Each structure stands twice: as structure tokens, then as C-alpha cells.
Amino acid sequence: MTVTTIQMYGADWCRDCRRTKAQLDGLGIAYEYIDVEHDDAAAAEAKRISGRMSIPVVVFPDGSHQVEPSNAEVEAKLAALSLA
């Protein structure tokens, strides 16, 4: 799978998902939000990517991903990719 934009798998009830979403929004980072709560295929894909049932799963354009990342981890990855 080739990712050209950041993808974030999450759910509205997930506090970490809301935090990561707010961080990306606050930084003005374009991303695709994929709601795993209402899409079984998306939930299965998030599990396949991460190897576990934890969210958020953030997939970056370089093909790497983070699971339940801290704000500092997301910010460091964005900086490494020259996205922020």
C-alpha cells in the first residue's frame, strides 16, 4: 500500500485519538481520518498495520506507523519527514 498522505485510524470515543487529531489539526497537517468504530474493514486494516487492537494508528507517507503515539512522538516524526 502506498500512502501519499497521513492516515489516522481512530474512533470518537478514544481520548488518545481526539488528542492526536487535535494535534494534527492544530499544526495544519493534512490527513485522512478513518473511523474504525463504524467500519469493520477499517478496524481490521488498523489491526493488520499495528499488529494489535490499539488506536490511534497513524500511518505516515514513508510507510511507517505509530500506535498510540504521544504528541512528542508525532511531532518528531512530522519533523523527520519535513511535514512540520
N, C-alpha and C positions, 0 to 999 in steps of 0.2 A: 504494500500500500504506500503510495506516495502522498505525503501531506504537504500542501503548499501554504496552509495557514494553521495557526494553533487550533487544536480541537480540545475542548474540555468536556469530559463526561461527568455529569453530576445530577443532583436532584435538589429540588427547592427546600426540602426538609433538612438537608445536610448543612450544618453550620460551617464546616470547612469549605464546602462548595460555595456557599454565599460569600465567604471571606475571599477566596481566590477569585471569584467572579468580580467582586468589588475592587480587588486589586488591579485586575486586568482592565476593567472599565476606567478606573482612576488614572491609570497610566496611558489610556487611549490606545490600548493594544487591540488590534482586530483579532477576533477568534470566533470559532463556531461552537456554540453551546449545544450539547447533545444531552437531552433529558432521559436518563436511564429509568426513571420511575414509570414512565408511560410507554416505553419502547423496549420490549423484551430483547429484540435483536441488538439494540444499542447496549443494553446491560450485558449481554453475552460478549459483545465486542470489547467492552471495557474490561471484563474479566479476562478475556483472551490476552489483551495487551498487557495487563498488570500481573496476571497470574493469581489474582485474589479478588475478593468481593469488596474491596475498599474504594471509596470515592472521596474527592475528585481524582480523576485520572486526566492528566494534562499531557497531550501529545504535541511535540514541537516539530517545526518544519524539517529539522535534521533527522527525524525518525526516532529520536529519544523520547522518553516519557518520564513523568514523575507521578507518584501516587501519594496522596495526602501531603503535598508539599507545604512547607512553611512559606511565608511571604518572602523571607530571605532567599530560600532555595529558588523560588520562581524568579525573583529579581536577578539573582546571579546567572540563571540560565538565559534570561532575556538579554542580559548584558553580554554574555558569551556569544550569543547569536546576533549581536548588534541590533536588537529589536527595541531596546530601551536605554 
